[in-house]
Amino acid sequence: MSGLQRIVLVTLRGASTMPSAFPPCPDCQSPYTYQDLEKLLCPECGHEWQLDDVEHAEHEPVVRDSNGNQLNDGDYVTLIKNLKVKGTSSVAKIGTKVKINRLVDGDHNIDCKIEGIGQMMLKSEFVKRA
């Protein structure tokens, strides 16, 4: 076995598969970030950023309606499709105006209240800004 092969084997055996204690990469969400002097580095995509940028940044989801307009908490939206309500026989009708309580991460990213139905989670693809 040559010297290079021995170094590679030792490196592979000693490599840790545990994610680092640093925050994940903001670009690719890789958990394998590391610190180099004052910067954090991502080995998978090569992104570099400052540690204080991550500490002060607040993660707010960017949610867009069916037309591509950005939605915010407190906005009014209109349903563009009749939506069946799970567990009931009621339907949220097309054209119903809804106020967004808050935006959340996930599949159903709009938390709102619809008159006559109650609290619901909606997908942003079924609404447009009013």
DSSP file (Angstrom, degrees, kcal/mol; ACC not computed):
  #  RESIDUE AA STRUCTURE BP1 BP2  ACC     N-H-->O    O-->H-N    N-H-->O    O-->H-N    TCO  KAPPA ALPHA  PHI   PSI    X-CA   Y-CA   Z-CA
    1    1 A M              0   0    0      0, 0.0     2,-0.0     0, 0.0     0, 0.0   0.000 360.0 360.0 360.0 131.3    0.0    0.0    0.0
    2    2 A S     >  -     0   0    0      1,-0.1     4,-1.9     4,-0.0     5,-0.1  -0.268 360.0-105.2 -79.2 170.0    1.4    3.4   -1.0
    3    3 A G  H  > S+     0   0    0      1,-0.2     4,-1.9     2,-0.2     5,-0.1   0.864 119.1  52.8 -63.2 -38.4    1.6    6.4    1.3
    4    4 A L  H  > S+     0   0    0      1,-0.2     4,-2.2     2,-0.2    -1,-0.2   0.905 108.4  49.5 -67.0 -41.3   -1.3    8.2   -0.4
    5    5 A Q  H  > S+     0   0    0      1,-0.2     4,-2.4     2,-0.2    -1,-0.2   0.890 109.9  52.3 -63.6 -39.0   -3.6    5.2   -0.1
    6    6 A R  H  X S+     0   0    0     -4,-1.9     4,-2.3     2,-0.2    -1,-0.2   0.895 109.3  49.1 -64.3 -40.5   -2.7    4.9    3.6
    7    7 A I  H  X S+     0   0    0     -4,-1.9     4,-2.4     2,-0.2    -1,-0.2   0.907 111.1  49.9 -65.5 -41.9   -3.6    8.6    4.2
    8    8 A V  H  X S+     0   0    0     -4,-2.2     4,-2.5     2,-0.2    -2,-0.2   0.921 111.5  48.3 -64.1 -43.7   -6.9    8.2    2.4
    9    9 A L  H  X S+     0   0    0     -4,-2.4     4,-2.4     2,-0.2    -2,-0.2   0.914 112.6  48.0 -63.3 -43.1   -7.8    5.1    4.5
   10   10 A V  H  X S+     0   0    0     -4,-2.3     4,-2.0     1,-0.2    -1,-0.2   0.909 112.7  49.4 -64.2 -41.4   -6.9    6.8    7.7
   11   11 A T  H  X S+     0   0    0     -4,-2.4     4,-0.7     1,-0.2    -2,-0.2   0.915 112.0  47.8 -64.0 -43.2   -8.9    9.9    6.8
   12   12 A L  H  < S+     0   0    0     -4,-2.5     3,-0.5     1,-0.2    -2,-0.2   0.889 112.6  48.4 -66.7 -38.9  -11.9    7.9    5.8
   13   13 A R  H  < S+     0   0    0     -4,-2.4    -1,-0.2     1,-0.2    -2,-0.2   0.856 115.7  44.3 -69.0 -33.8  -11.8    5.8    9.0
   14   14 A G  H  < S+     0   0    0     -4,-2.0    -1,-0.2    -5,-0.2    -2,-0.2   0.491  87.2 115.7 -89.4  -3.3  -11.5    8.9   11.2
   15   15 A A     <  -     0   0    0     -4,-0.7     2,-0.4    -3,-0.5    -3,-0.0  -0.422  60.5-135.7 -71.3 139.5  -14.1   11.0    9.3
   16   16 A S        -     0   0    0     -2,-0.1    -1,-0.1     1,-0.1    -2,-0.1  -0.772  13.4-163.8 -96.2 138.4  -17.2   11.9   11.4
   17   17 A T        +     0   0    0     -2,-0.4    -1,-0.1     2,-0.1    -2,-0.0   0.353  58.9 110.9 -98.2   4.8  -20.6   11.6    9.9
   18   18 A M  S    S-     0   0    0      1,-0.1    -2,-0.1    14,-0.0     2,-0.0  -0.598  74.5-114.6 -79.2 137.5  -22.1   13.8   12.6
   19   19 A P        -     0   0    0      0, 0.0    13,-0.2     0, 0.0    -1,-0.1  -0.330  38.0-103.0 -65.8 154.8  -23.3   17.3   11.5
   20   20 A S        -     0   0    0     11,-1.4    13,-0.1    13,-0.1    14,-0.1  -0.213  20.2-115.9 -76.4 169.3  -21.4   20.2   12.9
   21   21 A A  S    S+     0   0    0     12,-0.1    -1,-0.1    11,-0.0    13,-0.1   0.478  88.8  95.8 -82.9  -2.9  -22.6   22.5   15.7
   22   22 A F  S    S-     0   0    0     11,-0.4    11,-0.2     9,-0.2     3,-0.1  -0.461  89.5 -89.4 -84.8 159.9  -22.8   25.4   13.3
   23   23 A P        -     0   0    0      0, 0.0    -1,-0.1     0, 0.0    10,-0.1  -0.297  52.5 -94.1 -66.0 154.7  -26.0   26.5   11.6
   24   24 A P        -     0   0    0      0, 0.0     6,-0.1     0, 0.0    18,-0.0  -0.219  51.6 -81.5 -67.0 160.9  -26.8   24.9    8.2
   25   25 A C     >  -     0   0    0      5,-2.0     4,-1.8     1,-0.1    23,-0.0  -0.400  32.2-142.2 -62.1 131.0  -25.8   26.5    4.9
   26   26 A P  T  4 S+     0   0    0      0, 0.0    -1,-0.1     0, 0.0    23,-0.0   0.738  97.5  46.0 -69.1 -20.7  -28.3   29.2    3.9
   27   27 A D  T  4 S+     0   0    0      3,-0.1    -2,-0.0     1,-0.1     0, 0.0   0.938 133.0   8.9 -85.3 -52.6  -28.0   28.3    0.3
   28   28 A C  T  4 S-     0   0    0      2,-0.1    -1,-0.1    19,-0.0    -3,-0.0   0.436  89.9-125.7-112.9  -0.8  -28.1   24.5    0.2
   29   29 A Q     <  +     0   0    0     -4,-1.8     0, 0.0     1,-0.2     0, 0.0   0.713  48.4 165.2  62.7  24.1  -29.2   23.7    3.8
   30   30 A S        -     0   0    0      1,-0.1    -5,-2.0     2,-0.1    -1,-0.2  -0.529  33.7-151.1 -70.1 134.0  -26.2   21.3    4.3
   31   31 A P  S    S+     0   0    0      0, 0.0   -11,-1.4     0, 0.0     2,-0.9   0.541  79.0  86.9 -81.7  -4.8  -25.5   20.5    7.9
   32   32 A Y        +     0   0    0    -13,-0.2     2,-0.2   -11,-0.1    12,-0.1  -0.299  58.0 141.7 -94.1  51.2  -21.8   20.0    7.3
   33   33 A T        -     0   0    0     -2,-0.9   -11,-0.4   -11,-0.2     2,-0.3  -0.533  27.2-170.6 -88.1 157.7  -20.6   23.6    7.7
   34   34 A Y  E     -A   41   0A   0      7,-2.0     7,-3.2    -2,-0.2     2,-0.4  -0.961  21.5-111.6-144.9 162.6  -17.4   24.6    9.4
   35   35 A Q  E     -A   40   0A   0     -2,-0.3     2,-0.4     5,-0.2     5,-0.2  -0.792  20.9-175.5-101.7 138.1  -15.7   27.7   10.6
   36   36 A D  E >   -A   39   0A   0      3,-3.0     3,-2.1    -2,-0.4     2,-0.5  -0.919  66.9 -58.0-130.8 104.4  -12.6   29.2    9.0
   37   37 A L  T 3  S-     0   0    0     -2,-0.4    -2,-0.0     1,-0.3     0, 0.0  -0.476 122.7 -14.4  57.2-111.0  -11.4   32.3   11.0
   38   38 A E  T 3  S+     0   0    0     -2,-0.5    13,-1.0    -3,-0.1     2,-0.3   0.483 125.3  75.7 -98.8  -4.1  -14.4   34.7   11.0
   39   39 A K  E <   -AB  36  50A   0     -3,-2.1    -3,-3.0    11,-0.2     2,-0.4  -0.732  68.8-134.9-110.8 156.4  -16.4   33.0    8.2
   40   40 A L  E     -AB  35  49A   0      9,-3.3     9,-1.9    -2,-0.3     2,-0.3  -0.876  25.2-159.8-103.0 143.7  -18.5   29.9    8.0
   41   41 A L  E     -AB  34  48A   0     -7,-3.2    -7,-2.0    -2,-0.4     7,-0.2  -0.932  13.9-145.1-127.0 147.3  -18.0   27.7    4.9
   42   42 A C     >  -     0   0    0      5,-1.7     4,-1.7    -2,-0.3    -9,-0.2  -0.957   5.1-161.5-109.4 120.1  -20.1   25.0    3.2
   43   43 A P  T  4 S+     0   0    0      0, 0.0    -1,-0.1     0, 0.0   -10,-0.1   0.712  87.4  53.8 -73.3 -18.5  -18.1   22.1    1.8
   44   44 A E  T  4 S+     0   0    0    -12,-0.1   -11,-0.0     1,-0.1    -2,-0.0   0.901 127.3  12.3 -84.6 -42.1  -20.9   21.0   -0.5
   45   45 A C  T  4 S-     0   0    0      2,-0.1    -1,-0.1   -15,-0.0    -4,-0.0   0.554  94.6-122.7-113.4 -10.3  -21.7   24.2   -2.4
   46   46 A G     <  +     0   0    0     -4,-1.7     2,-0.1     1,-0.2     0, 0.0   0.567  53.3 157.5  83.1   8.7  -18.8   26.4   -1.5
   47   47 A H        -     0   0    0     -5,-0.1    -5,-1.7    -6,-0.1     2,-0.4  -0.440  23.8-161.2 -70.6 139.7  -20.9   29.2    0.0
   48   48 A E  E     +B   41   0A   0     -7,-0.2     2,-0.3    -2,-0.1    -7,-0.2  -0.966  17.7 158.8-121.2 139.3  -19.1   31.5    2.5
   49   49 A W  E     -B   40   0A   0     -9,-1.9    -9,-3.3    -2,-0.4     2,-0.2  -0.981  40.4 -97.0-154.3 162.9  -20.9   33.8    5.1
   50   50 A Q  E  >  -B   39   0A   0     -2,-0.3     4,-0.9   -11,-0.2     3,-0.3  -0.553  26.5-131.2 -82.3 146.2  -20.3   35.6    8.3
   51   51 A L  H >> S+     0   0    0    -13,-1.0     4,-1.6     1,-0.2     3,-0.5   0.885 107.4  54.2 -64.7 -39.2  -21.4   34.0   11.6
   52   52 A D  H 3> S+     0   0    0      1,-0.2     4,-2.0     2,-0.2    -1,-0.2   0.767  98.1  65.0 -69.8 -23.1  -23.2   37.2   12.8
   53   53 A D  H 3> S+     0   0    0     -3,-0.3     4,-1.0     1,-0.2    -1,-0.2   0.897 106.6  42.8 -62.1 -38.9  -25.3   37.3    9.5
   54   54 A V  H << S+     0   0    0     -4,-0.9    -2,-0.2    -3,-0.5    -1,-0.2   0.883 112.4  52.6 -74.7 -39.2  -26.9   34.0   10.6
   55   55 A E  H  < S+     0   0    0     -4,-1.6    -2,-0.2     1,-0.2    -1,-0.2   0.862 116.6  38.2 -66.8 -36.0  -27.4   35.0   14.2
   56   56 A H  H  < S+     0   0    0     -4,-2.0     2,-0.3     2,-0.1    -1,-0.2   0.631  94.9  99.2 -91.2 -14.7  -29.2   38.3   13.3
   57   57 A A     <  -     0   0    0     -4,-1.0     2,-0.5    -5,-0.2    -4,-0.0  -0.558  61.8-150.4 -77.5 134.2  -31.2   37.0   10.4
   58   58 A E        -     0   0    0     -2,-0.3     2,-0.9     2,-0.0    -2,-0.1  -0.896  15.7-129.0-103.5 130.3  -34.8   36.1   11.1
   59   59 A H        +     0   0    0     -2,-0.5    -2,-0.0     2,-0.0     0, 0.0  -0.698  34.8 169.1 -85.3 109.3  -36.2   33.3    8.9
   60   60 A E        -     0   0    0     -2,-0.9     2,-0.1    44,-0.0    44,-0.1  -0.979  35.0-119.0-116.7 130.0  -39.5   34.4    7.4
   61   61 A P        -     0   0    0      0, 0.0     2,-0.7     0, 0.0    42,-0.1  -0.394  16.9-135.8 -68.2 142.3  -41.0   32.3    4.7
   62   62 A V        -     0   0    0     -2,-0.1     2,-0.4     8,-0.0    10,-0.1  -0.888  28.2-175.0 -98.1 113.7  -41.5   33.9    1.3
   63   63 A V  E     -C   71   0B   0     -2,-0.7     8,-3.2     8,-0.6     2,-0.4  -0.928   5.5-167.8-115.7 132.3  -45.0   32.9    0.1
   64   64 A R  E     -C   70   0B   0     -2,-0.4     6,-0.2     6,-0.2    -2,-0.0  -0.916  15.6-129.9-119.7 145.5  -46.3   33.8   -3.3
   65   65 A D    >   -     0   0    0      4,-2.5     3,-1.5    -2,-0.4    63,-0.2  -0.088  45.3 -80.6 -80.6-172.9  -49.9   33.6   -4.5
   66   66 A S  T 3  S+     0   0    0     61,-2.5    62,-0.1    58,-0.4    59,-0.1   0.731 131.9  49.6 -64.8 -22.2  -51.0   31.9   -7.8
   67   67 A N  T 3  S-     0   0    0     60,-0.2    -1,-0.3     2,-0.1    61,-0.1   0.440 121.2-104.2 -95.0  -1.4  -50.0   35.1   -9.8
   68   68 A G  S <  S+     0   0    0     -3,-1.5     2,-0.3     1,-0.3    -2,-0.1   0.507  72.0 143.1  93.2   4.7  -46.5   35.3   -8.2
   69   69 A N        -     0   0    0      1,-0.1    -4,-2.5    -5,-0.0    -1,-0.3  -0.595  55.2-114.0 -78.9 138.8  -47.3   38.3   -5.9
   70   70 A Q  E     -C   64   0B   0     -2,-0.3     2,-0.3    -6,-0.2    -6,-0.2  -0.544  30.6-147.4 -74.3 135.1  -45.6   38.1   -2.5
   71   71 A L  E     -C   63   0B   0     -8,-3.2    -8,-0.6    -2,-0.3     2,-0.3  -0.762  13.7-169.6-103.8 149.6  -48.0   37.7    0.4
   72   72 A N    >   -     0   0    0     -2,-0.3     3,-1.7   -10,-0.1    28,-0.2  -0.866  37.7 -77.8-130.9 164.9  -47.6   39.0    4.0
   73   73 A D  T 3  S+     0   0    0     -2,-0.3    28,-0.2     1,-0.2    29,-0.1  -0.406 117.7  24.1 -60.0 137.0  -49.3   38.6    7.3
   74   74 A G  T 3  S+     0   0    0     26,-2.0    -1,-0.2     1,-0.3    27,-0.1   0.322  89.9 134.2  89.3  -8.1  -52.5   40.5    7.4
   75   75 A D    <   -     0   0    0     -3,-1.7    25,-3.0    24,-0.1     2,-0.4  -0.331  53.9-125.7 -70.0 156.4  -53.1   40.6    3.7
   76   76 A Y  E     -D   99   0C   0     23,-0.2    54,-2.5    -3,-0.1     2,-0.3  -0.891  30.7-177.7-102.1 135.8  -56.5   39.8    2.2
   77   77 A V  E     -DE  98 129C   0     21,-3.1    21,-3.4    -2,-0.4     2,-0.4  -0.882  18.4-136.6-129.1 161.9  -56.6   37.1   -0.5
   78   78 A T  E     -DE  97 128C   0     50,-3.0    50,-1.9    -2,-0.3    19,-0.2  -0.960  24.3-116.8-120.2 137.1  -59.4   35.6   -2.6
   79   79 A L  E     - E   0 127C   0     17,-1.9    16,-2.4    -2,-0.4    48,-0.2  -0.508  19.6-167.3 -71.0 137.6  -59.9   31.9   -3.3
   80   80 A I  S    S+     0   0    0     46,-2.3     2,-0.3    -2,-0.2    47,-0.1   0.329  71.1  35.8-106.5   5.2  -59.5   31.0   -7.0
   81   81 A K  S    S-     0   0    0     45,-0.5     2,-0.3    12,-0.1    -1,-0.1  -0.990  89.1-100.7-154.2 146.4  -61.0   27.5   -6.7
   82   82 A N        -     0   0    0     -2,-0.3     2,-0.5    12,-0.1    11,-0.2  -0.585  43.3-158.5 -67.1 129.0  -63.8   25.8   -4.7
   83   83 A L  E     -H   92   0D   0      9,-2.6     9,-3.2    -2,-0.3     2,-0.2  -0.956  10.2-137.1-119.5 123.5  -62.0   24.0   -1.8
   84   84 A K  E     -H   91   0D   0     -2,-0.5     2,-0.6     7,-0.2     7,-0.2  -0.540  21.1-130.3 -73.1 140.9  -63.5   21.1    0.0
   85   85 A V    >   -     0   0    0      5,-2.0     3,-1.7    -2,-0.2     5,-0.2  -0.844  25.6-118.1 -96.4 122.3  -63.0   21.3    3.8
   86   86 A K  T 3  S+     0   0    0     -2,-0.6     3,-0.1     1,-0.2     4,-0.1  -0.297  94.6  16.5 -60.8 137.9  -61.6   18.0    5.2
   87   87 A G  T 3  S+     0   0    0      1,-0.2     2,-0.3     2,-0.0    -1,-0.2   0.392 118.0  69.9  83.7  -3.5  -63.9   16.3    7.7
   88   88 A T  S <  S-     0   0    0     -3,-1.7    -1,-0.2     2,-0.2    -3,-0.1  -0.852  79.3-124.2-135.6 173.1  -67.0   18.2    6.8
   89   89 A S  S    S+     0   0    0     -2,-0.3     2,-0.1    -3,-0.1    -3,-0.1   0.380  76.7 109.4 -97.3   3.9  -69.4   18.5    3.9
   90   90 A S        -     0   0    0     -5,-0.2    -5,-2.0    -4,-0.1     2,-0.4  -0.377  53.9-151.1 -82.0 159.9  -68.8   22.3    3.5
   91   91 A V  E     -H   84   0D   0     -7,-0.2     2,-0.7    -2,-0.1    -7,-0.2  -0.994  15.4-132.4-131.5 134.7  -67.0   23.9    0.7
   92   92 A A  E     -H   83   0D   0     -9,-3.2    -9,-2.6    -2,-0.4     3,-0.1  -0.803  40.3-133.3 -83.2 115.8  -65.0   27.2    0.6
   93   93 A K    >   -     0   0    0     -2,-0.7     3,-1.6   -11,-0.2   -14,-0.2  -0.308  17.6 -96.2 -78.6 152.9  -66.4   28.9   -2.5
   94   94 A I  T 3  S+     0   0    0      1,-0.2   -14,-0.2   -14,-0.1    -1,-0.1  -0.397 110.5  30.2 -61.5 139.3  -64.5   30.5   -5.2
   95   95 A G  T 3  S+     0   0    0    -16,-2.4    -1,-0.2     1,-0.3     2,-0.2   0.376  80.8 146.8  90.4  -3.7  -64.2   34.3   -4.7
   96   96 A T    <   -     0   0    0     -3,-1.6   -17,-1.9     1,-0.1     2,-0.4  -0.497  46.3-132.7 -68.7 130.2  -64.3   34.1   -0.9
   97   97 A K  E     -D   78   0C   0     -2,-0.2     2,-0.4   -19,-0.2    18,-0.3  -0.731  28.3-174.6 -88.6 130.7  -62.2   36.9    0.6
   98   98 A V  E     -D   77   0C   0    -21,-3.4   -21,-3.1    -2,-0.4     2,-0.5  -0.964  20.5-137.9-129.8 139.1  -59.9   35.7    3.4
   99   99 A K  E     -DF  76 113C   0     14,-0.7    14,-0.9    -2,-0.4     2,-0.5  -0.854  23.7-128.6 -97.0 131.2  -57.6   37.5    5.8
  100  100 A I  E     - F   0 112C   0    -25,-3.0   -26,-2.0    -2,-0.5    12,-0.2  -0.664  20.5-173.2 -79.3 122.3  -54.2   35.9    6.3
  101  101 A N  E     -     0   0C   0     10,-2.4     2,-0.3    -2,-0.5    11,-0.2   0.921  68.2 -25.4 -77.3 -48.5  -53.4   35.5   10.1
  102  102 A R  E     - F   0 111C   0      9,-1.6     9,-2.7   -29,-0.1     2,-0.4  -0.985  56.8-120.6-160.7 159.2  -49.8   34.4    9.5
  103  103 A L  E     - F   0 110C   0     -2,-0.3     2,-0.3     7,-0.2     7,-0.2  -0.874  33.5-177.8-104.9 139.3  -47.6   32.7    7.0
  104  104 A V        -     0   0    0      5,-1.9     2,-0.2    -2,-0.4   -44,-0.0  -0.868  29.5-101.2-132.1 163.4  -45.9   29.4    7.9
  105  105 A D  S    S+     0   0    0     -2,-0.3     2,-0.2   -44,-0.0     3,-0.2  -0.543  75.9  59.7 -78.9 151.8  -43.4   27.0    6.4
  106  106 A G  S    S-     0   0    0     -2,-0.2     3,-0.2     1,-0.2    -2,-0.1  -0.706  98.8 -54.0 126.3-175.2  -44.8   23.8    5.0
  107  107 A D  S    S+     0   0    0      1,-0.3     2,-1.0    -2,-0.2    17,-0.3   0.944 130.5  42.3 -67.9 -50.9  -47.2   22.4    2.4
  108  108 A H  S    S+     0   0    0     -3,-0.2    -1,-0.3    15,-0.1    15,-0.3  -0.841  76.0 171.2 -96.7  97.7  -50.2   24.5    3.6
  109  109 A N        +     0   0    0     -2,-1.0    -5,-1.9    13,-0.2     2,-0.5   0.313  46.7  77.8-101.9   8.6  -48.4   27.8    4.2
  110  110 A I  E     -FG 103 122C   0     12,-2.0    12,-2.7    -7,-0.2     2,-0.6  -0.973  57.3-163.1-119.9 120.2  -51.3   30.2    4.9
  111  111 A D  E     +FG 102 121C   0     -9,-2.7   -10,-2.4    -2,-0.5    -9,-1.6  -0.905  33.7 143.4 -99.4 119.7  -53.0   30.2    8.3
  112  112 A C  E     -FG 100 120C   0      8,-2.7     8,-3.1    -2,-0.6     2,-0.4  -0.872  47.1-118.8-147.9 174.9  -56.4   32.0    8.0
  113  113 A K  E     -FG  99 119C   0    -14,-0.9   -14,-0.7    -2,-0.3     2,-0.5  -0.995  21.5-157.7-125.5 128.5  -60.0   32.2    9.2
  114  114 A I  E >>  - G   0 118C   0      4,-2.6     4,-3.0    -2,-0.4     3,-1.9  -0.908  28.2-110.4-108.3 129.3  -62.8   31.8    6.7
  115  115 A E  T 34 S+     0   0    0     -2,-0.5    -1,-0.0   -18,-0.3   -19,-0.0  -0.309 102.2  10.5 -56.7 132.3  -66.3   33.2    7.6
  116  116 A G  T 34 S+     0   0    0      1,-0.1    -1,-0.3    -2,-0.0     0, 0.0   0.224 130.6  54.8  84.1 -15.2  -68.8   30.4    8.2
  117  117 A I  T <4 S-     0   0    0     -3,-1.9     2,-0.3     1,-0.2    -2,-0.2   0.742  91.7-145.6-114.8 -48.6  -66.1   27.7    8.2
  118  118 A G  E  <  +G  114   0C   0     -4,-3.0    -4,-2.6     2,-0.0    -1,-0.2  -0.780  49.2   2.4 116.6-160.4  -63.5   28.7   10.8
  119  119 A Q  E    S+G  113   0C   0     -2,-0.3     2,-0.3    -6,-0.2    -6,-0.3  -0.428  70.1 166.0 -68.9 134.1  -59.7   28.4   11.2
  120  120 A M  E     -G  112   0C   0     -8,-3.1    -8,-2.7    -2,-0.1     2,-0.5  -0.964  36.4-132.7-145.7 160.1  -58.0   26.8    8.2
  121  121 A M  E     -G  111   0C   0     -2,-0.3     2,-0.3   -10,-0.2   -10,-0.2  -0.980  32.1-169.8-112.1 129.2  -54.6   26.2    6.6
  122  122 A L  E     -G  110   0C   0    -12,-2.7   -12,-2.0    -2,-0.5     2,-0.4  -0.847  24.1-119.4-119.1 154.6  -54.5   26.9    2.8
  123  123 A K    >   -     0   0    0     -2,-0.3     3,-1.6   -15,-0.3   -15,-0.1  -0.745  23.5-132.1 -86.0 140.4  -52.0   26.3    0.0
  124  124 A S  G >  S+     0   0    0     -2,-0.4     3,-1.2   -17,-0.3   -58,-0.4   0.685 100.4  72.3 -68.9 -16.8  -50.9   29.6   -1.6
  125  125 A E  G 3  S+     0   0    0      1,-0.2    -1,-0.3   -60,-0.2   -60,-0.1   0.637  94.3  54.9 -72.9 -12.1  -51.5   28.1   -5.1
  126  126 A F  G <  S+     0   0    0     -3,-1.6   -46,-2.3   -47,-0.0   -45,-0.5   0.241 102.9  64.6-104.6  12.8  -55.3   28.4   -4.5
  127  127 A V  E <   -E   79   0C   0     -3,-1.2   -61,-2.5   -48,-0.2     2,-0.3  -0.904  56.7-161.0-131.2 160.2  -55.4   32.1   -3.6
  128  128 A K  E     -E   78   0C   0    -50,-1.9   -50,-3.0    -2,-0.3     2,-0.1  -0.983  39.5 -93.1-135.8 151.4  -54.7   35.5   -5.3
  129  129 A R  E      E   77   0C   0     -2,-0.3   -52,-0.3   -52,-0.2   -58,-0.0  -0.393 360.0 360.0 -64.5 133.8  -54.1   38.8   -3.6
  130  130 A A              0   0    0    -54,-2.5   -53,-0.2   -32,-0.2    -1,-0.2   0.459 360.0 360.0 -81.5 360.0  -57.3   40.8   -3.2
